[in-house]
Amino acid sequence: MCGIVGIFNNEQASEKVKTALVILENRGKDWSNVVEVDNGVLGHALHAVINHIPQPIKSEMPGGGILTANCEIYNWNKLNEEYNLKATNDAELLLQLLDKFELNKIDELDGVYALAYQNGNKIFLF
């Protein structure tokens, strides 16, 4: 199980997120990283189950967002095909789905997940 963390509107956000990732190390020994976003920092301790995709993930789509997620989306392959996306795992599927449809397709997800997604001046946490 991955660990995700985010701190916003704090001058020491980067240091605090790095400290939190040390504490969360047992939740993800495959990768650990931080990324600065508007007004904050997101961090991820990765426990890879399907492919090893380091997170937080920055979108390759112009105007796309940044995602950090702990997820197991059971129907990610089906949604990947249905919406003609090019994801190689469930986290990439979430990023591409959110980039393309924002929150309009979230109800189609079958699985368990916690995530932070930022695009522009919007951040979604669920």
N, CA, C and O atoms as CSV, one atom per row, in Angstrom:
chain,resi,resn,atom,element,x,y,z
A,1,MET,N,N,0.840,-1.173,0.000
A,1,MET,CA,C,0.000,0.000,0.000
A,1,MET,C,C,0.884,1.233,0.000
A,1,MET,O,O,1.773,1.365,0.841
A,2,CYS,N,N,0.645,2.127,-0.931
A,2,CYS,CA,C,1.423,3.364,-1.055
A,2,CYS,C,C,1.102,4.330,0.078
A,2,CYS,O,O,0.133,4.148,0.816
A,3,GLY,N,N,1.918,5.341,0.199
A,3,GLY,CA,C,1.653,6.433,1.114
A,3,GLY,C,C,1.690,7.729,0.343
A,3,GLY,O,O,2.607,7.954,-0.446
A,4,ILE,N,N,0.701,8.594,0.558
A,4,ILE,CA,C,0.679,9.893,-0.102
A,4,ILE,C,C,0.577,10.984,0.957
A,4,ILE,O,O,-0.003,10.793,2.025
A,5,VAL,N,N,1.158,12.130,0.627
A,5,VAL,CA,C,1.148,13.245,1.562
A,5,VAL,C,C,1.173,14.544,0.764
A,5,VAL,O,O,1.753,14.602,-0.320
A,6,GLY,N,N,0.551,15.570,1.299
A,6,GLY,CA,C,0.581,16.890,0.690
A,6,GLY,C,C,0.484,17.956,1.752
A,6,GLY,O,O,-0.263,17.815,2.720
A,7,ILE,N,N,1.231,19.012,1.575
A,7,ILE,CA,C,1.184,20.143,2.494
A,7,ILE,C,C,1.108,21.413,1.645
A,7,ILE,O,O,1.852,21.580,0.679
A,8,PHE,N,N,0.192,22.299,2.029
A,8,PHE,CA,C,-0.063,23.514,1.255
A,8,PHE,C,C,0.028,24.744,2.146
A,8,PHE,O,O,-0.181,24.686,3.358
A,9,ASN,N,N,0.348,25.861,1.497
A,9,ASN,CA,C,0.400,27.160,2.158
A,9,ASN,C,C,1.298,27.145,3.399
A,9,ASN,O,O,0.932,27.658,4.456
A,10,ASN,N,N,2.475,26.548,3.243
A,10,ASN,CA,C,3.431,26.458,4.339
A,10,ASN,C,C,4.826,26.620,3.743
A,10,ASN,O,O,5.201,25.896,2.821
A,11,GLU,N,N,5.594,27.573,4.273
A,11,GLU,CA,C,6.926,27.829,3.737
A,11,GLU,C,C,7.856,26.635,3.871
A,11,GLU,O,O,8.821,26.530,3.113
A,12,GLN,N,N,7.603,25.747,4.796
A,12,GLN,CA,C,8.458,24.572,5.020
A,12,GLN,C,C,7.822,23.295,4.463
A,12,GLN,O,O,8.143,22.191,4.904
A,13,ALA,N,N,6.919,23.455,3.492
A,13,ALA,CA,C,6.182,22.299,2.961
A,13,ALA,C,C,7.118,21.217,2.429
A,13,ALA,O,O,6.901,20.035,2.694
A,14,SER,N,N,8.147,21.596,1.691
A,14,SER,CA,C,9.047,20.608,1.090
A,14,SER,C,C,9.738,19.766,2.161
A,14,SER,O,O,9.771,18.540,2.061
A,15,GLU,N,N,10.285,20.414,3.175
A,15,GLU,CA,C,10.958,19.690,4.249
A,15,GLU,C,C,9.985,18.794,5.020
A,15,GLU,O,O,10.317,17.664,5.378
A,16,LYS,N,N,8.789,19.310,5.268
A,16,LYS,CA,C,7.796,18.527,6.011
A,16,LYS,C,C,7.319,17.313,5.219
A,16,LYS,O,O,7.110,16.245,5.795
A,17,VAL,N,N,7.145,17.463,3.913
A,17,VAL,CA,C,6.732,16.327,3.080
A,17,VAL,C,C,7.845,15.285,3.049
A,17,VAL,O,O,7.570,14.089,3.139
A,18,LYS,N,N,9.086,15.717,2.924
A,18,LYS,CA,C,10.208,14.768,2.936
A,18,LYS,C,C,10.281,14.015,4.263
A,18,LYS,O,O,10.557,12.815,4.276
A,19,THR,N,N,10.042,14.695,5.361
A,19,THR,CA,C,10.018,14.040,6.671
A,19,THR,C,C,8.879,13.032,6.743
A,19,THR,O,O,9.058,11.927,7.256
A,20,ALA,N,N,7.722,13.402,6.236
A,20,ALA,CA,C,6.572,12.487,6.236
A,20,ALA,C,C,6.868,11.244,5.406
A,20,ALA,O,O,6.466,10.143,5.782
A,21,LEU,N,N,7.564,11.403,4.286
A,21,LEU,CA,C,7.889,10.246,3.448
A,21,LEU,C,C,8.847,9.293,4.147
A,21,LEU,O,O,8.777,8.083,3.933
A,22,VAL,N,N,9.737,9.815,4.977
A,22,VAL,CA,C,10.604,8.934,5.767
A,22,VAL,C,C,9.746,8.107,6.725
A,22,VAL,O,O,9.975,6.910,6.899
A,23,ILE,N,N,8.777,8.742,7.330
A,23,ILE,CA,C,7.868,8.034,8.248
A,23,ILE,C,C,7.040,6.996,7.492
A,23,ILE,O,O,6.751,5.928,8.031
A,24,LEU,N,N,6.654,7.301,6.243
A,24,LEU,CA,C,5.825,6.403,5.430
A,24,LEU,C,C,6.631,5.375,4.644
A,24,LEU,O,O,6.061,4.635,3.843
A,25,GLU,N,N,7.932,5.314,4.854
A,25,GLU,CA,C,8.784,4.442,4.053
A,25,GLU,C,C,8.300,2.995,4.020
A,25,GLU,O,O,8.410,2.337,2.985
A,26,ASN,N,N,7.771,2.488,5.124
A,26,ASN,CA,C,7.296,1.096,5.146
A,26,ASN,C,C,6.076,0.876,4.261
A,26,ASN,O,O,5.704,-0.270,4.011
A,27,ARG,N,N,5.448,1.938,3.785
A,27,ARG,CA,C,4.282,1.814,2.904
A,27,ARG,C,C,4.665,1.841,1.439
A,27,ARG,O,O,3.807,1.646,0.579
A,28,GLY,N,N,5.930,2.075,1.133
A,28,GLY,CA,C,6.337,2.121,-0.263
A,28,GLY,C,C,7.837,2.181,-0.437
A,28,GLY,O,O,8.416,3.265,-0.503
A,29,LYS,N,N,8.467,1.031,-0.512
A,29,LYS,CA,C,9.926,0.982,-0.640
A,29,LYS,C,C,10.394,0.999,-2.094
A,29,LYS,O,O,11.598,1.000,-2.346
A,30,ASP,N,N,9.460,1.014,-3.062
A,30,ASP,CA,C,9.839,0.977,-4.468
A,30,ASP,C,C,10.274,2.336,-5.008
A,30,ASP,O,O,11.035,2.402,-5.974
A,31,TRP,N,N,9.801,3.414,-4.400
A,31,TRP,CA,C,10.099,4.753,-4.914
A,31,TRP,C,C,9.575,5.775,-3.922
A,31,TRP,O,O,8.577,5.539,-3.240
A,32,SER,N,N,10.246,6.896,-3.846
A,32,SER,CA,C,9.782,7.995,-3.006
A,32,SER,C,C,10.168,9.289,-3.708
A,32,SER,O,O,11.302,9.442,-4.162
A,33,ASN,N,N,9.219,10.225,-3.797
A,33,ASN,CA,C,9.503,11.466,-4.505
A,33,ASN,C,C,8.559,12.566,-4.047
A,33,ASN,O,O,7.483,12.302,-3.509
A,34,VAL,N,N,8.985,13.805,-4.271
A,34,VAL,CA,C,8.154,14.973,-3.998
A,34,VAL,C,C,8.092,15.829,-5.252
A,34,VAL,O,O,8.999,15.802,-6.084
A,35,VAL,N,N,7.015,16.584,-5.376
A,35,VAL,CA,C,6.884,17.521,-6.490
A,35,VAL,C,C,6.180,18.772,-5.974
A,35,VAL,O,O,5.210,18.696,-5.219
A,36,GLU,N,N,6.696,19.924,-6.402
A,36,GLU,CA,C,6.066,21.189,-6.026
A,36,GLU,C,C,4.872,21.449,-6.923
A,36,GLU,O,O,4.937,21.253,-8.137
A,37,VAL,N,N,3.793,21.887,-6.323
A,37,VAL,CA,C,2.575,22.275,-7.033
A,37,VAL,C,C,2.211,23.679,-6.556
A,37,VAL,O,O,2.855,24.222,-5.659
A,38,ASP,N,N,1.180,24.263,-7.158
A,38,ASP,CA,C,0.764,25.600,-6.735
A,38,ASP,C,C,0.481,25.609,-5.239
A,38,ASP,O,O,-0.353,24.844,-4.753
A,39,ASN,N,N,1.168,26.466,-4.522
A,39,ASN,CA,C,0.951,26.670,-3.088
A,39,ASN,C,C,1.276,25.469,-2.220
A,39,ASN,O,O,0.849,25.428,-1.066
A,40,GLY,N,N,2.022,24.477,-2.732
A,40,GLY,CA,C,2.316,23.339,-1.880
A,40,GLY,C,C,3.234,22.311,-2.497
A,40,GLY,O,O,3.862,22.533,-3.533
A,41,VAL,N,N,3.289,21.173,-1.819
A,41,VAL,CA,C,4.153,20.062,-2.218
A,41,VAL,C,C,3.380,18.762,-2.030
A,41,VAL,O,O,2.722,18.565,-1.008
A,42,LEU,N,N,3.464,17.864,-3.033
A,42,LEU,CA,C,2.889,16.526,-2.935
A,42,LEU,C,C,4.031,15.525,-2.845
A,42,LEU,O,O,5.076,15.710,-3.467
A,43,GLY,N,N,3.829,14.464,-2.068
A,43,GLY,CA,C,4.831,13.417,-1.949
A,43,GLY,C,C,4.200,12.047,-2.077
A,43,GLY,O,O,3.011,11.869,-1.813
A,44,HIS,N,N,5.014,11.071,-2.488
A,44,HIS,CA,C,4.508,9.721,-2.706
A,44,HIS,C,C,5.558,8.696,-2.309
A,44,HIS,O,O,6.722,8.810,-2.694
A,45,ALA,N,N,5.147,7.698,-1.541
A,45,ALA,CA,C,5.958,6.520,-1.233
A,45,ALA,C,C,5.292,5.373,-1.986
A,45,ALA,O,O,4.182,4.967,-1.642
A,46,LEU,N,N,5.957,4.852,-3.003
A,46,LEU,CA,C,5.352,3.890,-3.930
A,46,LEU,C,C,5.563,2.444,-3.508
A,46,LEU,O,O,6.674,2.017,-3.195
A,47,HIS,N,N,4.471,1.716,-3.509
A,47,HIS,CA,C,4.491,0.257,-3.414
A,47,HIS,C,C,3.888,-0.230,-4.730
A,47,HIS,O,O,2.667,-0.259,-4.883
A,48,ALA,N,N,4.740,-0.610,-5.674
A,48,ALA,CA,C,4.286,-0.967,-7.022
A,48,ALA,C,C,3.672,-2.359,-7.043
A,48,ALA,O,O,4.274,-3.325,-6.574
A,49,VAL,N,N,2.461,-2.448,-7.596
A,49,VAL,CA,C,1.794,-3.730,-7.787
A,49,VAL,C,C,1.662,-4.008,-9.283
A,49,VAL,O,O,1.997,-5.099,-9.743
A,50,ILE,N,N,1.174,-3.021,-10.046
A,50,ILE,CA,C,1.036,-3.151,-11.497
A,50,ILE,C,C,1.964,-2.132,-12.140
A,50,ILE,O,O,1.680,-0.934,-12.126
A,51,ASN,N,N,3.051,-2.594,-12.694
A,51,ASN,CA,C,4.071,-1.755,-13.312
A,51,ASN,C,C,4.687,-0.808,-12.285
A,51,ASN,O,O,4.075,-0.514,-11.258
A,52,HIS,N,N,5.847,-0.351,-12.556
A,52,HIS,CA,C,6.589,0.531,-11.653
A,52,HIS,C,C,6.565,1.931,-12.248
A,52,HIS,O,O,7.483,2.321,-12.969
A,53,ILE,N,N,5.513,2.687,-11.945
A,53,ILE,CA,C,5.364,4.054,-12.442
A,53,ILE,C,C,5.602,5.001,-11.264
A,53,ILE,O,O,4.731,5.146,-10.406
A,54,PRO,N,N,6.772,5.646,-11.212
A,54,PRO,CA,C,7.053,6.563,-10.104
A,54,PRO,C,C,6.010,7.681,-10.028
A,54,PRO,O,O,5.557,8.202,-11.048
A,55,GLN,N,N,5.649,8.029,-8.815
A,55,GLN,CA,C,4.708,9.114,-8.586
A,55,GLN,C,C,5.359,10.132,-7.675
A,55,GLN,O,O,6.362,9.810,-7.038
A,56,PRO,N,N,4.844,11.340,-7.582
A,56,PRO,CA,C,3.740,11.926,-8.315
A,56,PRO,C,C,4.007,11.934,-9.823
A,56,PRO,O,O,5.146,12.060,-10.273
A,57,ILE,N,N,2.926,11.797,-10.580
A,57,ILE,CA,C,2.994,11.748,-12.033
A,57,ILE,C,C,2.601,13.119,-12.590
A,57,ILE,O,O,1.569,13.678,-12.221
A,58,LYS,N,N,3.430,13.642,-13.471
A,58,LYS,CA,C,3.094,14.873,-14.189
A,58,LYS,C,C,2.544,14.484,-15.546
A,58,LYS,O,O,3.125,13.655,-16.246
A,59,SER,N,N,1.439,15.076,-15.911
A,59,SER,CA,C,0.791,14.783,-17.181
A,59,SER,C,C,1.666,15.200,-18.356
A,59,SER,O,O,2.383,16.199,-18.295
A,60,GLU,N,N,1.591,14.421,-19.419
A,60,GLU,CA,C,2.263,14.783,-20.665
A,60,GLU,C,C,1.329,15.600,-21.554
A,60,GLU,O,O,1.768,16.173,-22.551
A,61,MET,N,N,0.064,15.657,-21.207
A,61,MET,CA,C,-0.933,16.392,-21.983
A,61,MET,C,C,-0.784,17.894,-21.717
A,61,MET,O,O,-0.684,18.299,-20.559
A,62,PRO,N,N,-0.766,18.725,-22.759
A,62,PRO,CA,C,-0.712,20.175,-22.534
A,62,PRO,C,C,-1.879,20.605,-21.632
A,62,PRO,O,O,-3.035,20.263,-21.878
A,63,GLY,N,N,-1.548,21.346,-20.605
A,63,GLY,CA,C,-2.577,21.788,-19.669
A,63,GLY,C,C,-3.000,20.712,-18.694
A,63,GLY,O,O,-3.960,20.900,-17.946
A,64,GLY,N,N,-2.295,19.576,-18.687
A,64,GLY,CA,C,-2.628,18.465,-17.796
A,64,GLY,C,C,-2.160,18.714,-16.376
A,64,GLY,O,O,-1.494,19.708,-16.087
A,65,GLY,N,N,-2.517,17.798,-15.502
A,65,GLY,CA,C,-2.258,17.980,-14.090
A,65,GLY,C,C,-1.141,17.122,-13.530
A,65,GLY,O,O,-0.335,16.538,-14.255
A,66,ILE,N,N,-1.130,17.072,-12.209
A,66,ILE,CA,C,-0.183,16.280,-11.436
A,66,ILE,C,C,-1.001,15.406,-10.492
A,66,ILE,O,O,-1.956,15.877,-9.874
A,67,LEU,N,N,-0.626,14.136,-10.381
A,67,LEU,CA,C,-1.375,13.180,-9.564
A,67,LEU,C,C,-0.456,12.405,-8.645
A,67,LEU,O,O,0.638,11.999,-9.037
A,68,THR,N,N,-0.908,12.205,-7.424
A,68,THR,CA,C,-0.334,11.203,-6.539
A,68,THR,C,C,-1.512,10.394,-6.016
A,68,THR,O,O,-2.497,10.958,-5.538
A,69,ALA,N,N,-1.408,9.065,-6.110
A,69,ALA,CA,C,-2.561,8.231,-5.765
A,69,ALA,C,C,-2.135,6.901,-5.167
A,69,ALA,O,O,-1.130,6.312,-5.565
A,70,ASN,N,N,-2.908,6.449,-4.217
A,70,ASN,CA,C,-2.829,5.090,-3.712
A,70,ASN,C,C,-4.100,4.442,-4.242
A,70,ASN,O,O,-5.196,4.741,-3.769
A,71,CYS,N,N,-3.958,3.558,-5.217
A,71,CYS,CA,C,-5.170,3.086,-5.878
A,71,CYS,C,C,-5.081,1.632,-6.318
A,71,CYS,O,O,-4.008,1.092,-6.585
A,72,GLU,N,N,-6.228,1.046,-6.380
A,72,GLU,CA,C,-6.420,-0.245,-7.023
A,72,GLU,C,C,-7.741,-0.135,-7.776
A,72,GLU,O,O,-8.816,-0.353,-7.216
A,73,ILE,N,N,-7.638,0.203,-9.043
A,73,ILE,CA,C,-8.814,0.381,-9.895
A,73,ILE,C,C,-9.006,-0.922,-10.663
A,73,ILE,O,O,-8.225,-1.247,-11.557
A,74,TYR,N,N,-10.042,-1.655,-10.309
A,74,TYR,CA,C,-10.259,-2.993,-10.869
A,74,TYR,C,C,-10.600,-2.953,-12.358
A,74,TYR,O,O,-10.251,-3.873,-13.098
A,75,ASN,N,N,-11.279,-1.895,-12.800
A,75,ASN,CA,C,-11.704,-1.828,-14.198
A,75,ASN,C,C,-10.854,-0.856,-15.025
A,75,ASN,O,O,-11.344,-0.292,-16.004
A,76,TRP,N,N,-9.595,-0.656,-14.646
A,76,TRP,CA,C,-8.766,0.322,-15.346
A,76,TRP,C,C,-8.527,-0.073,-16.801
A,76,TRP,O,O,-8.517,0.797,-17.672
A,77,ASN,N,N,-8.334,-1.354,-17.084
A,77,ASN,CA,C,-8.128,-1.773,-18.478
A,77,ASN,C,C,-9.348,-1.465,-19.337
A,77,ASN,O,O,-9.214,-0.992,-20.466
A,78,LYS,N,N,-10.537,-1.733,-18.804
A,78,LYS,CA,C,-11.783,-1.475,-19.536
A,78,LYS,C,C,-11.931,0.022,-19.834
A,78,LYS,O,O,-12.239,0.402,-20.964
A,79,LEU,N,N,-11.713,0.866,-18.827
A,79,LEU,CA,C,-11.820,2.315,-19.027
A,79,LEU,C,C,-10.734,2.823,-19.973
A,79,LEU,O,O,-10.979,3.728,-20.771
A,80,ASN,N,N,-9.550,2.253,-19.888
A,80,ASN,CA,C,-8.452,2.623,-20.769
A,80,ASN,C,C,-8.845,2.410,-22.226
A,80,ASN,O,O,-8.598,3.270,-23.071
A,81,GLU,N,N,-9.449,1.278,-22.516
A,81,GLU,CA,C,-9.899,0.978,-23.879
A,81,GLU,C,C,-11.105,1.828,-24.273
A,81,GLU,O,O,-11.156,2.380,-25.372
A,82,GLU,N,N,-12.073,1.924,-23.361
A,82,GLU,CA,C,-13.314,2.643,-23.664
A,82,GLU,C,C,-13.060,4.105,-24.035
A,82,GLU,O,O,-13.710,4.636,-24.936
A,83,TYR,N,N,-12.124,4.755,-23.350
A,83,TYR,CA,C,-11.867,6.172,-23.599
A,83,TYR,C,C,-10.603,6.403,-24.418
A,83,TYR,O,O,-10.117,7.530,-24.512
A,84,ASN,N,N,-10.072,5.337,-25.011
A,84,ASN,CA,C,-8.916,5.414,-25.906
A,84,ASN,C,C,-7.742,6.140,-25.239
A,84,ASN,O,O,-7.127,7.027,-25.829
A,85,LEU,N,N,-7.450,5.746,-24.006
A,85,LEU,CA,C,-6.325,6.308,-23.276
A,85,LEU,C,C,-5.117,5.394,-23.465
A,85,LEU,O,O,-5.247,4.308,-24.029
A,86,LYS,N,N,-3.968,5.815,-23.008
A,86,LYS,CA,C,-2.747,5.043,-23.209
A,86,LYS,C,C,-2.065,4.724,-21.876
A,86,LYS,O,O,-0.837,4.745,-21.785
A,87,ALA,N,N,-2.847,4.435,-20.858
A,87,ALA,CA,C,-2.312,4.145,-19.528
A,87,ALA,C,C,-1.727,2.741,-19.459
A,87,ALA,O,O,-2.225,1.812,-20.094
A,88,THR,N,N,-0.654,2.604,-18.670
A,88,THR,CA,C,-0.054,1.286,-18.461
A,88,THR,C,C,-0.346,0.727,-17.072
A,88,THR,O,O,0.056,-0.393,-16.755
A,89,ASN,N,N,-1.038,1.498,-16.250
A,89,ASN,CA,C,-1.494,1.008,-14.944
A,89,ASN,C,C,-2.644,1.888,-14.455
A,89,ASN,O,O,-3.036,2.846,-15.120
A,90,ASP,N,N,-3.170,1.549,-13.294
A,90,ASP,CA,C,-4.353,2.249,-12.791
A,90,ASP,C,C,-4.078,3.704,-12.403
A,90,ASP,O,O,-4.963,4.546,-12.557
A,91,ALA,N,N,-2.886,4.023,-11.908
A,91,ALA,CA,C,-2.576,5.411,-11.551
A,91,ALA,C,C,-2.502,6.288,-12.805
A,91,ALA,O,O,-3.021,7.404,-12.820
A,92,GLU,N,N,-1.859,5.779,-13.842
A,92,GLU,CA,C,-1.819,6.533,-15.101
A,92,GLU,C,C,-3.223,6.724,-15.662
A,92,GLU,O,O,-3.540,7.781,-16.206
A,93,LEU,N,N,-4.057,5.706,-15.529
A,93,LEU,CA,C,-5.448,5.816,-15.985
A,93,LEU,C,C,-6.149,6.949,-15.248
A,93,LEU,O,O,-6.841,7.755,-15.870
A,94,LEU,N,N,-5.978,7.021,-13.928
A,94,LEU,CA,C,-6.597,8.104,-13.154
A,94,LEU,C,C,-6.146,9.468,-13.660
A,94,LEU,O,O,-6.970,10.360,-13.860
A,95,LEU,N,N,-4.844,9.637,-13.868
A,95,LEU,CA,C,-4.328,10.914,-14.336
A,95,LEU,C,C,-4.923,11.278,-15.693
A,95,LEU,O,O,-5.392,12.400,-15.887
A,96,GLN,N,N,-4.904,10.342,-16.618
A,96,GLN,CA,C,-5.424,10.632,-17.954
A,96,GLN,C,C,-6.933,10.875,-17.940
A,96,GLN,O,O,-7.426,11.738,-18.665
A,97,LEU,N,N,-7.657,10.132,-17.131
A,97,LEU,CA,C,-9.104,10.322,-17.024
A,97,LEU,C,C,-9.420,11.707,-16.442
A,97,LEU,O,O,-10.302,12.405,-16.941
A,98,LEU,N,N,-8.704,12.096,-15.394
A,98,LEU,CA,C,-8.917,13.409,-14.788
A,98,LEU,C,C,-8.496,14.535,-15.732
A,98,LEU,O,O,-9.170,15.562,-15.811
A,99,ASP,N,N,-7.388,14.347,-16.447
A,99,ASP,CA,C,-6.959,15.359,-17.416
A,99,ASP,C,C,-8.018,15.569,-18.497
A,99,ASP,O,O,-8.301,16.700,-18.890
A,100,LYS,N,N,-8.591,14.485,-18.964
A,100,LYS,CA,C,-9.522,14.550,-20.085
A,100,LYS,C,C,-10.940,14.959,-19.665
A,100,LYS,O,O,-11.603,15.721,-20.369
A,101,PHE,N,N,-11.403,14.446,-18.508
A,101,PHE,CA,C,-12.809,14.635,-18.131
A,101,PHE,C,C,-13.008,15.336,-16.788
A,101,PHE,O,O,-14.145,15.505,-16.348
A,102,GLU,N,N,-11.930,15.744,-16.134
A,102,GLU,CA,C,-11.971,16.275,-14.780
A,102,GLU,C,C,-12.728,15.288,-13.894
A,102,GLU,O,O,-12.328,14.125,-13.835
A,103,LEU,N,N,-13.781,15.678,-13.213
A,103,LEU,CA,C,-14.469,14.751,-12.300
A,103,LEU,C,C,-15.651,14.019,-12.949
A,103,LEU,O,O,-16.337,13.249,-12.278
A,104,ASN,N,N,-15.891,14.243,-14.216
A,104,ASN,CA,C,-17.100,13.736,-14.864
A,104,ASN,C,C,-17.160,12.228,-15.052
A,104,ASN,O,O,-18.236,11.710,-15.350
A,105,LYS,N,N,-16.064,11.499,-14.895
A,105,LYS,CA,C,-16.070,10.042,-15.083
A,105,LYS,C,C,-15.688,9.282,-13.822
A,105,LYS,O,O,-15.591,8.055,-13.852
A,106,ILE,N,N,-15.473,9.974,-12.730
A,106,ILE,CA,C,-15.040,9.328,-11.485
A,106,ILE,C,C,-16.018,8.261,-11.022
A,106,ILE,O,O,-15.608,7.238,-10.472
A,107,ASP,N,N,-17.309,8.491,-11.242
A,107,ASP,CA,C,-18.308,7.513,-10.792
A,107,ASP,C,C,-18.213,6.189,-11.555
A,107,ASP,O,O,-18.851,5.213,-11.159
A,108,GLU,N,N,-17.436,6.130,-12.634
A,108,GLU,CA,C,-17.260,4.895,-13.389
A,108,GLU,C,C,-16.137,4.019,-12.830
A,108,GLU,O,O,-15.982,2.871,-13.246
A,109,LEU,N,N,-15.362,4.548,-11.900
A,109,LEU,CA,C,-14.263,3.788,-11.327
A,109,LEU,C,C,-14.799,2.696,-10.406
A,109,LEU,O,O,-15.672,2.942,-9.574
A,110,ASP,N,N,-14.267,1.496,-10.567
A,110,ASP,CA,C,-14.572,0.384,-9.678
A,110,ASP,C,C,-13.273,0.037,-8.967
A,110,ASP,O,O,-12.362,-0.531,-9.570
A,111,GLY,N,N,-13.190,0.374,-7.701
A,111,GLY,CA,C,-11.965,0.092,-6.972
A,111,GLY,C,C,-11.885,0.898,-5.697
A,111,GLY,O,O,-12.869,1.471,-5.229
A,112,VAL,N,N,-10.688,0.925,-5.149
A,112,VAL,CA,C,-10.421,1.689,-3.933
A,112,VAL,C,C,-9.268,2.639,-4.236
A,112,VAL,O,O,-8.308,2.261,-4.908
A,113,TYR,N,N,-9.362,3.856,-3.747
A,113,TYR,CA,C,-8.339,4.834,-4.069
A,113,TYR,C,C,-8.407,6.031,-3.143
A,113,TYR,O,O,-9.457,6.383,-2.605
A,114,ALA,N,N,-7.251,6.635,-2.981
A,114,ALA,CA,C,-7.108,7.939,-2.336
A,114,ALA,C,C,-6.144,8.700,-3.225
A,114,ALA,O,O,-5.146,8.143,-3.681
A,115,LEU,N,N,-6.436,9.974,-3.474
A,115,LEU,CA,C,-5.569,10.701,-4.395
A,115,LEU,C,C,-5.601,12.194,-4.176
A,115,LEU,O,O,-6.512,12.748,-3.561
A,116,ALA,N,N,-4.566,12.824,-4.705
A,116,ALA,CA,C,-4.501,14.273,-4.819
A,116,ALA,C,C,-4.174,14.557,-6.276
A,116,ALA,O,O,-3.211,14.022,-6.825
A,117,TYR,N,N,-4.983,15.404,-6.893
A,117,TYR,CA,C,-4.799,15.773,-8.297
A,117,TYR,C,C,-4.881,17.279,-8.396
A,117,TYR,O,O,-5.861,17.888,-7.967
A,118,GLN,N,N,-3.844,17.881,-8.965
A,118,GLN,CA,C,-3.854,19.324,-9.160
A,118,GLN,C,C,-3.767,19.634,-10.638
A,118,GLN,O,O,-2.985,19.037,-11.378
A,119,ASN,N,N,-4.591,20.588,-11.050
A,119,ASN,CA,C,-4.551,21.090,-12.413
A,119,ASN,C,C,-4.825,22.586,-12.342
A,119,ASN,O,O,-5.913,23.017,-11.961
A,120,GLY,N,N,-3.819,23.364,-12.715
A,120,GLY,CA,C,-3.963,24.818,-12.614
A,120,GLY,C,C,-4.141,25.235,-11.174
A,120,GLY,O,O,-3.365,24.838,-10.305
A,121,ASN,N,N,-5.158,26.032,-10.919
A,121,ASN,CA,C,-5.395,26.488,-9.552
A,121,ASN,C,C,-6.389,25.610,-8.804
A,121,ASN,O,O,-6.873,25.997,-7.740
A,122,LYS,N,N,-6.702,24.434,-9.341
A,122,LYS,CA,C,-7.628,23.505,-8.690
A,122,LYS,C,C,-6.862,22.316,-8.139
A,122,LYS,O,O,-5.961,21.791,-8.793
A,123,ILE,N,N,-7.225,21.890,-6.929
A,123,ILE,CA,C,-6.695,20.647,-6.404
A,123,ILE,C,C,-7.873,19.822,-5.878
A,123,ILE,O,O,-8.753,20.324,-5.179
A,124,PHE,N,N,-7.854,18.556,-6.240
A,124,PHE,CA,C,-8.900,17.634,-5.821
A,124,PHE,C,C,-8.269,16.593,-4.901
A,124,PHE,O,O,-7.223,16.027,-5.218
A,125,LEU,N,N,-8.897,16.351,-3.783
A,125,LEU,CA,C,-8.455,15.354,-2.814
A,125,LEU,C,C,-9.627,14.418,-2.566
A,125,LEU,O,O,-10.699,14.864,-2.155
A,126,PHE,N,N,-9.437,13.141,-2.806
A,126,PHE,CA,C,-10.484,12.166,-2.465
A,126,PHE,C,C,-9.906,10.778,-2.377
A,126,PHE,O,O,-10.631,9.823,-2.100
